[in-house]
Amino acid sequence: MPTWFELLILRLCPTNGNHEMTASLPPRPEPVLRAVPGVARPSQLHDLGHAIRILVQPHFSPFKLFVDRENRTVVMLNPKVGTWTLRDGLARGVCKFRGWSDSSQGRYRLLSNARNFPCASLRDYWHAISHANEYAFYAFVRNPYARVRSAWLDKLAFGHTTGYPRSARRRVIGSLRRLARRRGLSGGAPASAVPFSTFLSYIEAEPAGRRDHHWDEQHAVLLMDDLRYTRVFHLETQFREGLTEISARIGFPSAWVDELVTSRRNESTKHAEPVFDSDLARRTHAIYARDFAELGYGEDSWRGL
C-alpha cells in the first residue's frame, strides 16, 4: 500500500513535463557503473510504473536521498557506511556554500530529520526518480563483514549495560530474544548480552530485502535492481575520490572534501577484540553473498575484524 509520501508525490507532481527546469545544466558524464566490479546495470527508468516501483520499496526513504535537481545529482545514503559524516557534511555544506539558513530551506518544519539533512521538495524527489536518466547517481558501499559488525556494535553489543537505541528497543530486541529462547541461544534472557553469533541467527531468520536497513544487503538498501548508479565507491579506499566527484557536481569547493575526510567519524562504539572466526565469517558470507560478488569484496576479508 502506498505511503503518505508516495501519495503526496503522485498528487502534487504530475508527469506531463510542465515543471521541467530550463536552467543551464552541467554536462552529465556518461554513466560508468564502477569503482567496484560486477554491479548489474538495469535499464533506465522510462515510465511511471517503474518510478512507483521505486517509491514502494521497503528501503526507499527521502531522508536517505540527497537530490540536487539543478545540478542533476543524487546521493543515496547507505546506513553504516559513513552516513553520519555525509548527512552532516551535506547539511552544513548547503548552508555554508549556498547561503541557506536551514538545510531544507524551511521545508517539513515538523520533521527533525529535515533540520539535519537537506530534504528536497516533493516535486524534486519525484523528478529525480521519474527522470533518472537525466541524473548522476552516487553511493558508497562497505565491506559486508565490517558493516554488519558495526551494526551489532552500535545497536546491540552493549545495550544490556548502557541501554539499547530506541530503534533496537522498538523493533529488534524483543523478537531477537524470543528467537534466542526458542533456539536455546545466548541472549534470550532479559538484560543478558546479545553475542554476535545470536545476532547472525536473527538476521538469517529475517527475509532478505526486508531486514533493518542497518544490516540488510547493500544492493537492496541502495535499490540497485531499480537504479543505475553512475559511480559506486568503496568507503575504505575511495571516500575522498567519491566526495571529490560529488563536490564537483554540486558546486562545493575542495575544502569541503578535505573537511569531511579529516573529520570522518566512526559511528560505532570502539571494540578492539576481533569478532569473526571462520564459522561466523562463513555464515556472514552466505547472508551477503550477492554483495560480496557484486561490490568487489573478498571472501577472506573478515580477518582482523
N, C-alpha and C positions, 0 to 999 in steps of 0.2 A: 504494500500500500504506500503511495507517495507520502513523503513527509510534508510538514508545513512549508519547508524551504522550497521543495520541488514544486508544490502547488503555487506558491508565490511567484516563482520564476516563470512557470507556464502562463500565469495570468498577466504578469507585468511585462514579459519580454517576448513579444511576437517575433516570428522569424521571417517577416516579409522584407527585411533589409532596410527598413526606414531609419534604423538607428546606426547605420554604418558610419564609421569615422572617416573624416576626409582629411585629417591632418597628415602631413608628410611623415612617413614611417621609415625607420632604419631598415636596411636590407636584411631580409631573413636568410640565414645560412641554409644551404642545402642540408636537410636532416641527415645526421650521421649518428646512428644508434650505437655509439661507442664512447668510450673509455672503458667499457667492460665487454667481453666477448659473449656472443651467443644469445643475446636478448632477441626475442621474437619481434617482428615488425608488422603488426596488424594493419589492415587497410585503414585509411584516414576516415574521419567522421564526415559523412555526406548527407545524413538525413536526420530528421527529428527523432526517429525511433532509436537510433544509436546514441544520440545525446541523452535521451531519457534513460537509457540503459546505464549510462554513467551515473546519473543522479540517484538511481535506486540501489546502487551497490552498497553493501553494508559499510564499506570503508570510505565512501565519499563524504567529505566534510569541507565546508567553506573555510573552516578555521585551520585547515592544513594546506590551503591553496592560496598562494600569492599570485594575484593577477594584475599585470600592468598592461592594460589594453592599449594605451598609447604606443608603447614600445613592443606590443605583441609578444609578451614574455610571461611565462607561467613557471613558478617554482612549487613543486609538490613536496611538503614536509613529510618525513618518514620517521615516526616515533622511535626513539632510542638511537637516532642517527644524527646527532648534532642539532636536534630540534630546538632546544632552548637557545643555543647560540644564534641560529638562523632566524628564529622568531624575534628575538630581542634585537638582533642586528638590523633586520628589515624595518622594524618599528622605529628604531632610533634613526635609521637612515632616511626614511621618508620625511621625518620631522626636521632633521638637520640639513639635508641637501635639497629638499623641496619646499622647506619653509612651512610645513604643515604644523598646526598647533596640536593636532590629535592624530594618532597613527591611522585612524579610519575616517578622518575628516568629519568627525561627529556622527557617523552612521551608527545605528544599532546601539543607542545610548544605554539601554538597559542590560547589555551583554558585556560582561567584564572581559571576555576574550577579545572583543573589538578594541579595547583600550591597550592591549598588549601585542597586537598583531595587525598589520594593515589589511583590513577586510574591505574588499571591493564592493561596488554596488551590485545589486541582483542582476541588473542588465549586463554588467561586465562579466560576471560569472557565467551567465548563460551564453554570452557571445564567445567566450574562450572555449566553452565545451562544444558548442554547436558549430563553431568555425575554427576548429583546432588546427586545420591545415594552414591557417594563417599565422600560427603562433610557434615560438620555440619553447619546448617543454624541457624542464631540467629537474633532476632529483639526485640525491646522494644515497648510497647504499653502504652496508657494513657487513663485515664477516658475520655470518649467521651464528657461529659459536659465541662470538663476543656480544652480539646483540641480545641473545636470549639470556646469557649470563648477566648482562647489565639489567635486563628486566627483572630477573629474580632478585638481584641485589637491591634494586630500587624499590620494588613493590612488596617483597615477601621475606627476604632473608632475615631481617632484623625486627620485623613487626611485632614479634612476641615480646620484645623488651622495650622498643621505642614507640610502638603503635604503628598500625598499618595506614597507608594513604587512604583517603576517602574512597577512591575508585576500587581499591582492593577490598575494603570493608563492605562495600555495597554489592559488588558483582563477583568476587572471586573467592574470598577466604572461606565463606560458608560452604559452597559447593566443593571446594578443594578438600576441606576437612571431611566432608561426608564421603567423598571418593576414597580418601585415605583410610577411613574406618572400614568401609566395605571391603577394601582390598588388603587390609592389615598392614598398611604402610605407615611409616613415621610421619608425624604431623597431623594425625587425626584428632588428638586430644586438644581440648581448649587450652589456649595460651602456650601450646608447645611450638617449638621451632619447625619450620617447613623446610626440609632439606631439598637440595636441587633435584635429586632423583624423584622425589614426590611431585615436584613442580613439573618435571618432564612427563610423568604419568598423567597429570592433569591435562597438559597440552595434547598428549596423544589421544586422550578421550574426547577432545573437542573436535567439531567438524572443521576441516581446513577451509579457510576463506571466511569463517565467521567467528574466529577467535578474537580476543582482545587485540587491538592494533599494536600494542607494545611487543607482542610476541607472535603474531600471525606471520605467515610468509610474506616477504617483502614484495614479491611480484603481485600479491593480492592487495596489499595495503596501498601500493602505488598504481593499482588498476592497469597493470601492464598489458593485460589482454585487450584493453579498450583504448589505451592512449599510446601514441607513438612518441617516444622521447627523442629529443634532439641530441642530448648528452645525458649519460648516467655516470656519476663519478663515485669512485671508491673514497669513503671518508678517510681511510687510513693514509692514503698516499696521494690523493688528488683534491684535497679540500681547498688548497689555495688555487689550483687550476680552475676548479669549478666556480669559486667565488669570483675569480678574475673574469671569466667569460660572462657570468651573470651580471656583474657590475658594469661591464661594457655595454650590455644590452639595455640596462635600466638607467644608465647615466650616473652611477655613483663613482666617485673618484677612487684611485688605488689606495688611498689612506683608509677607506672603509674596509678593504680586503685585509690590509695589514692589522687593523684593529681587531677584526674578528679572529684572525689566525692567532694573534698574540693572546687574546683573552678567552680563547675557546675553553669552555667549561666542561669538566667531566660531570655528567649528570647523575652518575651513580655513586653510592657510598663506596669508599675505598675498601678493598678486600685483597689483602696481599696473597693469601693462600690460593693455589690453583683449585679450580672447581672440577675440571674434567679429568676423567680417566678414560681408558679405551672403550669401556662399555657405554658410558654416558655419551662419549663422542659418537659412537655408532648409532645410538638412539636419536641423538640430535641430528645427525646427518640424514637419517631416514625421514625425520619430520620435515626437514628443509631441503630435501634432495633437489627440487627444481631451482631453488635459489642458488645452491652451490653450483649447479650445472650452468645456469644462465647468467649469473652475476660474476663469475670468474674467481671463486674462492676454492681453495684446495681442501680435499677431504681430511688431510692431516694438519690443517691449520689451527687445530684446537690446542696444540701443545703449548704449555705455559699459561693457559687461560684458566 
